[in-house]
Amino acid sequence: MTTCYFIRHGVTQMNAQGRVNGALVDTPLMPIGIRGAKEAGESLQNILFDRIYASPQMRAVATAEVVLQQNNAQLETPQPIRLAEPLREMSLGDWEGHRIKDYTDHPQYYNFVHAPSAFNPASFNGEPFQTVVQRGVGFMQQVVSADNDQTLLFVGHGTMLTILMRSLLGVPYDQLLADGYIDNTSISVLTTSDGRQYKKIRWNDTSFLSQPVYNHL
């Protein structure tokens, strides 16, 4: 049985400002984001991670570093943070860095949330759902196959990880974002015995945080 821990990065300035925080933009963690990552790490301090993967984007790497600084097993037997390009956030092209509310009336925003199969981001140079699902699920199949019967940590982004985990759980395509995104510095846990069928053990848990979090893009 392979146990997969997923953590969304801590709060950034773009999160706090309600801006689209995608694959092409990056801002540092805010103090609340660093604190959230520390508290997530403290809640996992006795978990031995056999391998650690993070999106190459600054906000994910910084979160992974803070989480691991709290981990007792990591202090004894350090594991490197492996940067994984497939975990990069979904690209929303020209929307990135702008306020989310500026696009809520756009027909493709509705499709983004409610009808992923109809989402067509070509007009603003974004990334289709199909690409995100393919790169994420393909990566997981490679990693779990190589790391069978281990405990793995993945640190990434709200949209990407939500789409990835729900795809692994077999959620219908057009419902991938129907229930919203996972929160900043939330912890989710899935298990699998074959790398193809997954079971949800823990979902979007922020009970360890001392302050409320944001759950924007």
Secondary structure, 3 states (H helix, E strand, C coil): CEEEEEEECCCEHHHHCCECCCCCCCCCECHHHHHHHHHHHHHCCCCCCCEEEECCCHHHHHHHHHHHHCCHHHHHCCCCEEECHHHCCCCCHHHCCCEHHHCCCCHHHHHHHHCHHHCCCHHHCCCCHHHHHHHHHHHHHHHHHHCCCCEEEEEECHHHHHHHHHHHCCCCHHHCCCCCCCCCCCEEEEEECCCCCEEEEEEEECCCCCCCCCCCC
